[in-house]
Amino acid sequence: MLTAFARAFRTPELRGRLLFTLFIVVVFRVGQNLPAPNVDVRALKDASDAAKKGSELYGMLDLFSGGALLKLSVFALGVYPYITASIILQLLTVVVPRLESLKQEGQSGTTKITQYTRYLTVALAVLQATSVVAMASSGRLFRSSGDVLHDDGILPIATMVVCMVAGTAVTMWLGELVTERGVGNGMSILIFTQVVAVFPGQLWAIYQSRHGFVFTLVVLVGLAIMAGVVFVEQAQRRIPVQYAKRMVGRRLYGGAATYIPLKVNQAGIIPVIFASSLLYIPVLATQLWPNARWLQRAQPYLQQADPWHMASFFVLIVFFTYFYVAITFNPVEVSDNMRKYGGFVPGIRPGRPTAEYLDHVLTRVTTPGALYLGLVALVPMVSLALLDVGDDFPFGGTAILIVVGVGLDTVKQIESRLQQHNYEGFLR
């Protein structure tokens, strides 16, 4: 990885792309630390620090917003409205014929779906910004006695909502700039920035509270988790595909051999996000309605250290892994495309037998992938209980998956551009 970055900095074009990406990351972090109008910074800091110590929910919000949400900053919502909108449209593509036809139209259809994603992102940003500001104004966001806003009037509140929605739109624009003029996927780079931004503070908190031995143990555990995640993320099952020779006009096409790569973790991080969101709904409900009796009874089972919570989390991740893979990879469609261009799997008849074979292999590959995701997601919960580091354990399963996934994808793109640059130099 370091060798690829060193070679990239020696190439003028890639050096410019890397510096541009770094500049966008700096602008993004400045926006995340810039308070929105009407925010009492001192009262907000005291309230957010107290909230993070008293609730796992706030620790999660602090981690996946890069500390921006609990600061009520201009970029408080980050890229998550866009990510949510992308996931929603990806799921709707399977059930809505219009979206499915757009997906099959190629570049023009993809552009139209991207436009729908932007509209849905703004709508979700309005909803989330209104909820966050309203909860901060009423005192339910931090459950503090002090007021974190200077003025609770309609105009100041509306100004804060507009600023946060505009911040989301700017964040979306910055991500697209990185994709077009930088290195890597822009939204993934910004998510990576949000997650990594809180790592130093959490590690320093562990060092101050638990001293050197536990700090060293946490770092070693984190490095071991990263090594395991890198190993599994690179693993794939390659299904060989042979294309028959065919005459088109006076030219002979086909005869090539290739393969279909089926990754062990075909679903990525989406199942963990789905399971986390579903389990945090009752946790959020306890914050909003603390006096409800049924929530008070269920609250002990909502703690991350509770065995029932861990078991539920694991089962949900396995379920959502199979669910997401089933809706994103269609063996029948892949089989039809192969047959259309004269491709076949050696030893398997084209058509329905090929689709059944792909479905069988995908099911077997997904099983270890689902178990792997569940185990990685349980690591922070077990570590919190065994190492007793509180809510400051930085190497959570979701965070590690994001960091490793984005890092591997970015390095692959850098190596691809380096290879392309070498070919261009050779041709010249």
SERO-928197 format. One line per 10 residues: for each residue x, y, z of C-alpha. Coordinates in nm, 3 decimals, m for minus. Each point is the difference from the previous one (the first is absolute). Example, Ala and Ser with C-alpha at 12.3 -4.5 7.8 and 13.67 -1.06 7.14 Angstrom:
2
1.230:m0.450:0.780; 0.137:0.344:m0.066
END
This chain:
428
0.000:0.000:0.000; 0.276:0.246:0.095; 0.192:m0.094:m0.315; m0.303:0.080:m0.214; m0.040:0.343:0.163; 0.373:0.073:m0.042; m0.014:m0.090:m0.369; m0.316:0.208:m0.041; 0.170:0.310:0.146; 0.280:m0.039:m0.252
m0.256:0.020:m0.281; m0.111:0.364:m0.064; m0.360:m0.083:m0.095; m0.061:m0.232:0.294; 0.178:0.238:0.236; m0.246:0.271:m0.100; m0.295:m0.234:0.054; 0.126:m0.104:0.344; 0.059:0.360:0.109; m0.345:0.098:m0.126
m0.156:m0.288:0.199; 0.192:0.110:0.309; m0.124:0.358:m0.048; m0.363:m0.116:m0.021; 0.047:m0.209:0.317; 0.134:0.307:0.183; m0.297:0.211:m0.117; m0.236:m0.276:0.112; 0.156:m0.018:0.347; m0.015:0.379:0.035
m0.372:m0.011:m0.079; m0.049:m0.279:0.255; 0.156:0.212:0.273; m0.172:0.326:m0.098; m0.303:0.053:0.230; m0.331:0.085:m0.158; m0.154:0.340:0.078; m0.180:0.042:0.333; 0.211:m0.266:0.182; 0.142:0.065:0.347
0.339:m0.168:m0.044; 0.095:m0.026:0.369; m0.336:m0.137:0.115; m0.005:m0.239:m0.295; 0.346:m0.138:0.083; m0.094:m0.070:0.362; m0.330:m0.161:m0.101; 0.153:m0.218:m0.273; 0.285:m0.120:0.226; m0.250:m0.100:0.269
m0.225:m0.170:m0.257; 0.284:m0.209:m0.150; 0.100:m0.127:0.343; m0.354:m0.099:0.091; m0.129:m0.167:m0.317; 0.131:m0.239:m0.266; m0.227:0.166:m0.257; 0.189:0.329:0.021; 0.332:m0.179:m0.025; m0.116:m0.156:m0.327
m0.127:0.333:m0.132; 0.331:0.161:0.091; 0.196:m0.274:m0.179; m0.194:m0.009:m0.327; m0.037:0.374:m0.036; 0.362:0.076:0.079; m0.117:0.189:0.310; m0.199:0.243:m0.218; m0.356:m0.092:0.099; 0.049:0.056:0.372
0.164:0.334:m0.083; m0.304:0.109:m0.205; 0.239:0.111:m0.273; m0.078:0.112:m0.354; 0.098:m0.347:m0.131; m0.167:m0.174:0.296; m0.191:m0.248:m0.216; 0.308:m0.093:m0.203; m0.046:m0.239:m0.290; m0.254:m0.228:0.166
m0.309:0.153:m0.164; 0.164:m0.077:m0.334; 0.096:m0.353:0.108; m0.353:m0.064:0.126; m0.149:0.132:m0.323; 0.234:m0.220:m0.207; m0.096:m0.311:0.198; m0.372:0.079:m0.029; 0.020:0.044:m0.378; 0.210:m0.313:m0.034
m0.268:m0.198:0.182; m0.280:0.165:m0.197; 0.170:m0.089:m0.328; m0.093:m0.364:0.065; m0.372:0.069:0.056; m0.072:0.309:m0.214; m0.011:m0.082:m0.375; 0.078:0.357:m0.102; 0.325:0.005:0.198; 0.093:m0.346:m0.123
m0.043:0.110:m0.363; 0.212:0.311:0.067; 0.275:m0.220:0.143; 0.003:m0.207:m0.319; 0.028:0.308:m0.226; 0.368:0.047:0.076; 0.163:0.336:0.065; m0.311:0.210:m0.067; m0.207:m0.208:0.244; 0.274:0.013:0.264
0.009:0.379:m0.033; m0.375:0.017:0.056; 0.021:m0.223:0.309; 0.281:0.219:0.133; m0.225:0.304:m0.042; m0.277:m0.174:0.195; 0.256:m0.083:0.270; 0.090:0.367:0.035; m0.365:0.103:0.037; m0.061:m0.269:0.261
0.319:0.104:0.182; m0.126:0.357:0.039; m0.340:m0.125:0.120; 0.161:m0.226:0.259; 0.233:0.281:0.106; m0.298:0.230:0.062; m0.166:m0.269:0.211; 0.312:m0.084:0.201; 0.108:0.361:0.050; m0.346:0.097:0.122
m0.004:m0.293:0.244; 0.349:0.073:0.137; m0.060:0.373:0.045; m0.345:m0.055:0.155; 0.142:m0.252:0.248; 0.288:0.235:0.086; m0.244:0.286:0.052; m0.226:m0.205:0.232; 0.292:m0.146:0.198; m0.073:m0.360:m0.104
0.312:m0.036:m0.214; 0.245:0.016:0.289; m0.244:m0.028:0.293; 0.176:0.292:0.167; m0.141:0.274:0.218; 0.183:0.277:m0.183; m0.106:0.148:m0.334; 0.247:m0.068:m0.282; m0.164:0.257:m0.230; 0.006:0.377:0.042
m0.354:0.051:m0.132; m0.293:m0.242:m0.034; m0.192:0.219:m0.243; m0.135:m0.125:m0.334; 0.240:0.207:m0.213; 0.324:m0.109:0.177; m0.115:m0.363:m0.004; m0.088:0.022:m0.370; 0.341:0.157:m0.070; 0.174:m0.295:0.168
m0.203:m0.250:m0.203; 0.079:0.181:m0.325; 0.372:0.012:0.086; 0.012:m0.374:0.074; m0.190:m0.090:m0.318; 0.231:0.226:m0.201; 0.295:m0.167:0.171; m0.127:m0.339:m0.115; m0.033:0.127:m0.357; 0.353:0.142:0.011
0.129:m0.329:0.143; m0.164:m0.187:m0.287; 0.164:0.240:m0.245; 0.342:m0.043:0.165; m0.033:m0.378:m0.027; m0.079:0.023:m0.370; 0.299:0.232:m0.050; 0.229:m0.258:0.158; m0.142:m0.274:m0.223; 0.050:0.213:m0.312
0.327:0.181:0.070; 0.154:m0.188:0.291; 0.085:m0.359:0.090; m0.253:m0.260:0.109; m0.373:0.017:0.055; m0.082:0.342:0.146; m0.276:m0.105:0.239; 0.206:m0.292:0.126; 0.297:0.230:0.065; m0.221:0.237:0.202
m0.144:m0.289:0.204; 0.356:m0.121:0.060; 0.090:0.350:0.120; m0.296:0.012:0.240; 0.090:m0.334:0.159; 0.376:0.053:0.023; m0.037:0.354:0.139; m0.105:m0.125:0.346; 0.263:m0.278:0.027; 0.279:0.215:0.155
m0.230:0.147:0.265; m0.137:m0.341:0.098; 0.347:m0.157:0.019; 0.125:0.289:0.211; m0.299:m0.038:0.233; 0.082:m0.370:0.046; 0.365:0.082:0.071; m0.095:0.258:0.261; m0.260:m0.215:0.174; 0.151:m0.350:m0.027
0.370:0.082:m0.050; 0.262:m0.172:m0.215; m0.074:m0.374:0.026; m0.368:0.019:m0.096; 0.082:0.262:m0.264; 0.258:m0.231:m0.159; m0.242:m0.293:0.019; m0.274:0.203:m0.172; 0.238:0.101:m0.281; 0.112:m0.361:m0.051
m0.360:m0.122:m0.006; m0.085:0.270:m0.256; 0.293:m0.096:m0.225; m0.095:m0.369:0.021; m0.358:0.082:m0.095; 0.120:0.209:m0.294; 0.225:m0.281:m0.126; m0.289:m0.248:0.017; m0.239:0.238:m0.174; 0.251:0.066:m0.279
0.045:m0.375:m0.051; m0.374:m0.072:m0.025; m0.081:0.311:m0.207; 0.248:m0.116:m0.265; m0.135:m0.357:m0.005; m0.221:m0.101:m0.293; m0.127:m0.305:m0.183; 0.082:0.015:m0.371; m0.245:m0.182:m0.225; 0.166:m0.072:m0.340
m0.186:0.117:m0.309; 0.084:m0.101:m0.356; m0.124:0.195:m0.303; m0.059:m0.192:m0.322; 0.143:0.123:m0.328; m0.248:0.164:m0.236; 0.018:0.176:m0.337; m0.134:0.355:m0.025; 0.037:0.113:m0.359; 0.354:m0.091:m0.098
0.139:0.011:0.353; 0.032:m0.279:0.253; m0.100:0.089:0.355; 0.008:m0.190:0.325; 0.211:m0.293:0.106; 0.122:0.184:0.311; 0.000:m0.139:0.354; m0.090:0.215:0.298; m0.169:m0.040:0.338; m0.280:0.139:0.218
0.142:0.122:0.334; m0.235:m0.074:0.292; 0.137:0.171:0.310; m0.036:m0.167:0.338; m0.133:0.330:0.132; m0.230:0.072:m0.292; m0.228:0.228:0.205; 0.269:0.231:0.134; m0.088:0.204:0.307; m0.371:0.042:m0.076
m0.126:m0.289:0.223; 0.183:0.142:0.302; m0.153:0.344:m0.062; m0.348:m0.150:m0.035; 0.034:m0.207:0.320; 0.149:0.291:0.198; m0.275:0.236:m0.111; m0.272:m0.249:0.091; 0.142:m0.067:0.346; 0.056:0.369:0.075
m0.366:0.086:m0.058; m0.101:m0.118:0.352; 0.313:0.166:0.145; m0.106:0.328:m0.162; m0.353:m0.052:0.132; 0.134:m0.024:0.357; 0.169:0.338:m0.053; m0.318:0.162:m0.130; m0.247:m0.158:0.244; 0.197:m0.082:0.315
m0.315:m0.040:0.214; m0.164:m0.276:m0.206; m0.033:m0.314:0.212; 0.052:m0.256:m0.276; 0.314:0.181:m0.111; 0.131:0.003:0.356; m0.052:m0.377:0.020; 0.174:m0.059:m0.332; 0.291:0.239:0.067; 0.231:m0.261:0.169
m0.024:m0.218:m0.312; 0.098:0.294:m0.225; 0.351:0.034:0.143; 0.280:m0.117:m0.229; 0.148:m0.224:0.270; m0.326:m0.194:0.037; 0.016:m0.352:m0.156; m0.350:0.032:m0.146; 0.100:0.322:m0.175; 0.311:m0.166:m0.146
m0.198:m0.303:m0.117; m0.267:0.219:m0.162; 0.266:0.210:m0.171; 0.173:m0.309:m0.139; m0.324:m0.157:m0.130; m0.112:0.325:m0.165; 0.335:0.040:m0.177; m0.017:m0.355:m0.139; m0.359:0.056:m0.117; 0.072:0.336:m0.167
0.310:m0.143:m0.169; m0.205:m0.264:m0.180; m0.277:0.252:m0.068; 0.231:0.261:m0.153; 0.193:m0.252:m0.210; m0.328:m0.143:m0.129; m0.122:0.338:m0.127; 0.330:0.125:m0.142; 0.124:m0.312:m0.183; m0.244:m0.163:m0.239
0.131:m0.339:m0.123; m0.270:m0.019:m0.270; 0.102:0.336:m0.145; 0.369:m0.092:0.006; m0.076:m0.332:m0.168; m0.208:0.168:m0.273; 0.276:0.253:m0.071; 0.257:m0.278:m0.027; m0.218:m0.195:m0.243; m0.068:0.313:m0.203
0.372:0.047:m0.070; 0.082:m0.368:m0.041; 0.143:m0.061:0.346; m0.036:m0.311:0.211; 0.141:m0.157:0.314; 0.205:m0.311:m0.090; m0.198:m0.312:0.089; m0.328:0.194:0.053; m0.270:0.039:m0.266; m0.094:0.363:m0.086
m0.328:0.145:0.119; m0.183:m0.126:0.307; 0.268:m0.253:0.110; 0.258:0.280:0.000; m0.229:0.224:0.209; m0.058:m0.281:0.249; 0.374:m0.068:0.020; 0.078:0.369:0.062; m0.270:0.017:0.266; 0.138:m0.311:0.172
0.359:0.133:0.000; m0.111:0.345:0.115; m0.194:m0.150:0.293; 0.302:m0.202:0.113; 0.235:0.300:m0.034; m0.239:0.232:0.184; m0.014:m0.228:0.307; 0.359:0.067:0.117; m0.040:0.365:m0.105; m0.307:0.043:0.221
0.171:m0.171:0.295; 0.308:0.217:m0.054; m0.204:0.321:0.005; m0.178:m0.110:0.316; 0.324:m0.085:0.180; 0.172:0.324:m0.103; m0.300:0.203:0.118; 0.004:m0.178:0.338; 0.368:0.079:0.063; m0.058:0.346:0.154
m0.276:m0.131:0.226; 0.216:m0.283:0.133; 0.299:0.233:0.033; m0.205:0.251:0.199; m0.086:m0.276:0.245; 0.345:m0.163:0.025; 0.234:0.300:m0.018; m0.233:0.235:0.192; 0.091:0.301:m0.215; m0.346:0.157:0.009
m0.146:0.151:m0.318; 0.342:0.112:m0.126; 0.092:m0.326:m0.177; 0.078:0.134:m0.350; 0.031:m0.323:m0.199; m0.368:m0.076:m0.038; m0.105:m0.250:m0.262; m0.179:0.251:m0.221; 0.284:0.251:0.027; 0.263:m0.260:m0.091
m0.202:m0.120:m0.298; m0.030:0.358:m0.128; 0.367:0.083:0.053; 0.133:m0.321:m0.159; m0.253:m0.006:m0.285; 0.059:0.360:m0.104; 0.376:m0.035:0.044; 0.019:m0.309:m0.224; m0.224:0.156:m0.265; 0.205:0.323:m0.006
0.331:m0.187:m0.031; m0.142:m0.210:m0.286; m0.105:0.315:m0.186; 0.343:0.156:0.054; 0.172:m0.314:m0.132; m0.238:m0.005:m0.298; 0.082:0.361:m0.086; 0.372:m0.070:0.041; m0.027:m0.294:m0.238; m0.192:0.212:m0.250
0.264:0.273:0.027; 0.278:m0.254:m0.066; m0.183:m0.128:m0.311; m0.041:0.356:m0.128; 0.370:0.067:0.052; 0.088:m0.321:m0.185; m0.224:0.087:m0.296; 0.155:0.346:m0.029
END
